[in-house]
């Protein structure tokens, strides 16, 4: 009873306190949107039919597989700074009567095409991707059974693409381009052809009807493989570098260069069918260093003077070394045998 008596004044005090007035119940304005618009979620433009023209910069994507009608281009790009995502789909042409799969004029720039397939764009001199502008990027594209597979202008970057069974070139680029981790197989002309000042790395050329990989002057070709091509496996113009590559079973030379080129650390096997060399230089001022050539018609073939030939090894060729006079070729040590010791660090070997 004493506890109840002590709590009673406190309860009476609380009931006597005033209550706070409730806030206004009328909204201050219409509710603001809380969801993003479709444009904010997917700020790209869909392409749902072939024969499409892009007239504004921006990002575009395919919504399904698309097939074009005779004589038209699949997608025509008439603006700079465009991205086309094929979205995993296939852009199919009408065969021998087709236009280009994706076309861009040489006056434009900064096109990216990626993530899909272009097939059957086989109209004369047409291409699956035929993008002549500057500074384009083509990646993760499969180009098959077109006239040209992928054909680009100057300064292009082409990566992780494949070109298969195209009528002419598999991959063709202008000056100053970079081609990496691509494959070119069964094309009717060169597998990969690049103009001057290009870099080609990690690529494979197999059973093309002319050169496997060909680059213009001042180019770098590294870590590439060229096998069973009808012409030369790998060719580079003057002032180039060819390193770490493999050329084998090509009808012509495994590797060929003209002038002022460094050819180092390559492996060339079984090239030529009566007239082919593992490594063949036709000009002057080349350095042929630390290569291995085996079972070719000729191992290392040097046609002119003023070249440096050092530290190479050759075995099983019709002639291991065919070198004209006037070159700086180190001693050739033949059949060195067990326990061989040499004090000449520049010697070439024949075994």
matplotlib code that plots the C-alpha trace (Angstrom):
import matplotlib.pyplot as plt

x = [0.0, 2.9, 4.3, 0.9, 0.6, 4.0, 3.3, -0.2, 1.1, 3.4, 0.5, -1.6, 1.2, 1.6, -2.1, -2.1, 0.7, -0.5, -0.2, 1.7, -0.5, -0.4, 1.4, -0.5, -1.9, -2.2, 0.8, 3.1, 3.1, 2.8, 5.1, 8.4, 9.3, 11.5, 12.2, 14.7, 13.6, 14.3, 16.8, 18.6, 18.7, 19.7, 21.0, 21.3, 19.3, 18.0, 18.5, 15.7, 15.9, 18.7, 19.1, 19.5, 21.3, 23.0, 23.0, 23.9, 26.7, 25.8, 25.5, 23.4, 22.6, 21.0, 17.8, 17.9, 19.6, 19.1, 19.1, 19.4, 17.9, 19.9, 22.0, 21.7, 24.2, 23.2, 24.1, 25.4, 27.3, 27.1, 28.4, 31.5, 31.8, 29.4, 29.4, 27.6, 27.0, 25.9, 24.8, 25.8, 23.6, 24.4, 24.1, 23.6, 23.9, 22.3, 25.4, 26.8, 24.3, 24.9, 26.2, 28.4, 27.5, 28.5, 29.8, 31.6, 33.1, 36.8, 35.9, 34.5, 36.2, 35.9, 33.6, 33.5, 31.9, 31.9, 30.3, 28.8, 29.0, 28.9, 28.3, 27.4, 28.3, 29.9, 29.0, 32.1, 34.6, 32.1, 32.9, 31.4, 32.8, 34.0, 34.9, 37.3, 37.4, 40.2, 40.8, 38.2, 38.0, 36.8, 36.7, 35.1, 33.8, 33.5, 33.6, 32.9, 32.0, 32.1, 34.1, 36.4, 36.1, 37.1, 38.4, 39.5, 41.2, 44.2, 44.8, 42.4, 42.6, 41.4, 41.4, 40.0, 38.4, 38.3, 38.1, 37.1, 36.6, 36.2, 36.6, 39.5, 41.3, 40.4, 41.6, 42.9, 44.0, 45.4, 48.6, 49.4, 46.9, 47.2, 46.0, 46.1, 44.9, 43.1, 42.8, 42.5, 41.7, 40.9, 40.6, 41.0, 43.8, 46.0, 44.9, 46.0, 47.3, 48.4, 49.9, 52.9, 53.7, 51.4, 51.7, 50.6, 50.8, 49.5, 47.7, 47.3, 47.1, 46.1, 45.6, 45.0, 45.4, 48.2, 50.3, 49.4, 50.4, 51.7, 52.7, 54.2, 57.3, 58.1, 55.9, 56.3, 55.1, 55.5, 54.4, 52.4, 51.9, 51.5, 51.0, 49.9, 49.5, 49.8, 52.2, 54.7, 53.9, 54.9, 56.2, 57.3, 58.4, 61.6, 62.5, 60.4, 60.8, 59.7, 60.2, 59.0, 57.0, 56.4, 56.2, 55.7, 54.4, 53.8, 54.2, 56.5, 59.0, 58.2, 59.4, 60.4, 61.7, 63.3, 65.6, 66.6, 64.6, 65.4, 64.4, 65.0, 64.0, 61.7, 61.1, 60.6, 59.9, 59.0, 58.4, 58.6, 57.6, 60.8, 61.4, 61.0, 63.2, 62.7, 63.9, 64.5, 65.8, 65.9, 67.6, 70.1, 71.0, 68.9, 69.8, 69.0, 69.7, 68.9, 66.4, 65.9, 65.2, 64.5, 63.4, 62.8, 63.9, 66.6, 67.2, 68.4, 68.5, 70.2, 70.1, 72.1, 75.0, 75.3, 73.3, 74.2, 73.6, 74.5, 73.6, 71.2, 70.7, 69.7, 69.1, 67.5, 67.1, 67.9, 70.7, 71.1, 72.6, 72.5, 74.3, 75.8, 79.1, 79.5, 77.5, 78.5, 77.8, 79.4, 81.3, 79.0, 79.8, 78.7, 77.8, 79.4, 79.2, 79.1, 81.0, 81.3, 82.8, 83.1, 84.6, 82.7, 79.5, 78.2, 78.5, 75.7, 75.2, 74.4, 73.5]
y = [0.0, 2.4, 1.8, 2.5, 5.7, 7.0, 6.4, 8.0, 11.7, 10.9, 9.4, 12.4, 14.8, 13.0, 13.1, 16.8, 17.6, 19.0, 16.8, 17.9, 19.0, 16.7, 17.9, 18.9, 16.0, 17.8, 16.9, 19.8, 18.7, 15.8, 12.9, 12.9, 9.9, 7.3, 5.0, 5.6, 6.0, 3.4, 5.9, 6.1, 2.3, 1.6, 4.8, 3.1, 2.9, -0.5, -1.7, -4.1, -4.3, -4.4, -1.5, 0.8, 4.2, 5.8, 9.6, 10.7, 9.9, 7.4, 3.8, 1.3, -2.4, -5.2, -6.7, -10.0, -11.7, -9.5, -10.5, -7.9, -7.7, -7.7, -4.7, -2.9, -2.3, -3.9, -0.8, 2.5, 4.7, 8.4, 10.0, 10.1, 8.6, 5.6, 2.3, -0.7, -3.7, -6.7, -8.1, -11.7, -11.7, -12.3, -9.7, -11.7, -10.5, -11.7, -13.4, -12.4, -9.6, -8.0, -4.6, -4.2, -5.6, -2.5, 0.5, 3.7, 6.3, 7.3, 10.8, 9.6, 8.5, 6.6, 3.7, 0.7, -2.6, -5.6, -8.8, -10.6, -12.2, -10.8, -13.4, -13.7, -10.1, -11.4, -8.7, -7.8, -5.9, -5.7, -6.5, -7.9, -4.9, -2.3, 0.7, 3.1, 5.9, 6.7, 5.4, 2.6, -0.3, -3.7, -6.5, -9.9, -10.1, -13.3, -12.5, -15.5, -16.1, -12.4, -10.8, -9.0, -10.2, -7.0, -4.0, -0.8, 2.5, 4.1, 3.8, 0.9, -1.4, -5.0, -7.5, -11.0, -11.3, -14.2, -14.1, -17.4, -18.4, -14.9, -14.5, -12.0, -10.8, -12.0, -8.9, -5.7, -2.5, 0.9, 2.6, 2.7, 0.0, -2.6, -6.2, -8.6, -12.1, -12.6, -15.6, -15.8, -19.1, -20.4, -16.9, -16.4, -13.9, -12.8, -13.9, -10.6, -7.7, -4.4, -1.3, 0.7, 1.2, -1.5, -3.8, -7.4, -9.7, -13.1, -13.8, -17.0, -17.4, -20.9, -22.2, -18.8, -18.7, -16.2, -14.7, -15.7, -12.4, -9.4, -6.0, -2.8, -1.0, 0.0, -2.7, -5.1, -8.7, -10.8, -14.1, -15.0, -18.3, -18.9, -22.4, -24.1, -20.8, -21.0, -18.0, -16.7, -17.4, -14.0, -11.0, -7.5, -4.5, -2.6, -1.3, -3.9, -6.3, -10.0, -11.9, -14.9, -16.2, -19.6, -20.2, -23.8, -25.8, -22.7, -23.2, -20.2, -18.9, -19.2, -15.6, -13.1, -9.5, -6.9, -4.3, -3.0, -5.6, -7.5, -11.1, -12.7, -15.7, -17.3, -21.0, -22.0, -25.6, -27.5, -24.4, -24.5, -27.1, -26.9, -23.2, -21.9, -20.9, -20.9, -17.3, -15.3, -11.8, -10.1, -6.8, -5.2, -4.2, -7.0, -8.7, -12.4, -13.5, -16.6, -18.3, -22.0, -23.3, -27.0, -29.1, -26.3, -26.3, -23.8, -22.8, -19.2, -17.6, -14.2, -12.7, -9.4, -8.1, -6.0, -8.3, -9.7, -13.4, -14.7, -17.3, -19.2, -23.0, -25.0, -28.7, -30.9, -28.3, -28.9, -26.3, -25.0, -21.6, -20.0, -16.6, -14.5, -12.8, -9.4, -10.3, -10.2, -13.8, -15.5, -18.8, -21.8, -24.7, -28.0, -31.2, -30.0, -33.5, -34.6, -32.4, -29.6, -26.3, -23.1, -19.7, -18.0, -16.5, -15.4, -18.7, -20.2, -23.9, -26.6, -29.9]
z = [0.0, 0.7, -2.9, -4.5, -2.4, -3.6, -7.3, -7.3, -7.3, -10.3, -12.3, -11.6, -12.7, -16.0, -16.8, -16.2, -18.8, -22.2, -25.3, -28.5, -31.4, -34.5, -37.7, -40.9, -42.8, -46.2, -48.6, -49.4, -53.1, -55.5, -54.8, -56.6, -58.9, -57.2, -60.2, -63.0, -66.5, -69.2, -70.7, -67.4, -67.0, -70.6, -72.3, -75.7, -78.9, -80.0, -83.6, -84.5, -88.3, -90.9, -93.3, -90.3, -90.5, -87.5, -87.9, -84.3, -81.9, -79.2, -78.2, -80.2, -79.8, -81.6, -80.2, -82.2, -85.1, -88.2, -91.9, -94.7, -98.1, -101.4, -102.2, -98.8, -96.0, -92.7, -90.6, -92.0, -89.6, -90.6, -87.3, -85.2, -81.7, -82.2, -80.3, -81.8, -79.5, -81.5, -78.2, -79.1, -82.2, -85.8, -88.6, -91.8, -95.4, -98.6, -100.0, -103.4, -103.8, -100.4, -99.3, -96.3, -92.9, -91.0, -93.1, -92.1, -94.4, -94.2, -93.1, -89.7, -86.5, -83.2, -84.1, -81.8, -82.9, -80.6, -79.3, -82.2, -85.7, -89.2, -92.0, -95.7, -96.7, -99.9, -102.5, -104.5, -102.3, -99.5, -95.9, -92.7, -90.9, -93.4, -91.3, -93.1, -90.5, -88.1, -84.6, -84.7, -82.3, -83.3, -80.7, -80.0, -83.6, -85.6, -89.3, -91.6, -95.3, -96.2, -99.1, -96.6, -93.0, -91.1, -93.0, -91.2, -91.7, -90.0, -86.3, -85.7, -82.7, -83.5, -80.7, -79.9, -83.4, -85.8, -89.6, -91.3, -94.9, -96.3, -100.1, -99.8, -96.7, -93.3, -91.4, -93.2, -91.5, -92.3, -91.0, -87.3, -86.3, -83.6, -84.0, -81.1, -80.2, -83.5, -85.8, -89.5, -91.2, -94.7, -96.2, -100.0, -99.8, -96.8, -93.4, -91.8, -93.8, -92.1, -93.6, -92.2, -88.6, -87.2, -84.2, -84.6, -81.5, -80.4, -83.7, -85.7, -89.4, -90.7, -94.3, -96.0, -99.8, -99.8, -97.0, -93.5, -91.9, -93.8, -92.4, -94.0, -93.1, -89.5, -88.1, -85.1, -85.3, -82.1, -80.7, -83.8, -85.6, -89.3, -90.5, -93.8, -95.7, -99.5, -99.6, -97.1, -93.5, -92.1, -94.1, -92.9, -94.8, -94.1, -90.7, -88.9, -86.0, -86.1, -82.8, -81.0, -84.0, -85.5, -89.2, -90.3, -93.3, -95.4, -99.2, -99.4, -96.8, -93.1, -92.5, -95.1, -94.8, -97.1, -95.5, -92.0, -90.1, -86.9, -86.9, -83.6, -81.5, -84.1, -85.0, -88.7, -89.6, -92.8, -95.1, -98.9, -101.4, -103.5, -103.1, -99.6, -96.7, -93.0, -93.0, -96.2, -96.4, -99.8, -99.0, -96.8, -93.1, -91.5, -88.2, -88.1, -84.6, -82.4, -84.6, -85.1, -88.6, -89.4, -92.3, -94.8, -98.4, -97.2, -93.6, -93.7, -97.1, -97.5, -101.0, -100.6, -98.6, -95.5, -93.2, -89.8, -89.2, -85.7, -83.1, -85.2, -85.4, -88.4, -89.0, -91.6, -94.3, -97.9, -97.3, -93.8, -94.8, -98.2, -97.7, -100.5, -100.0, -98.3, -95.2, -91.5, -90.8, -87.9, -88.1, -88.8, -86.6, -88.1, -86.1, -82.9, -81.2, -77.6, -75.1, -77.6, -76.2, -78.2, -77.4, -80.1, -78.6, -82.1, -83.9, -86.0, -85.7, -88.3, -86.9]

ax = plt.figure().add_subplot(projection="3d")
ax.plot(x, y, z, "-o")
ax.set_aspect("equal")
plt.show()
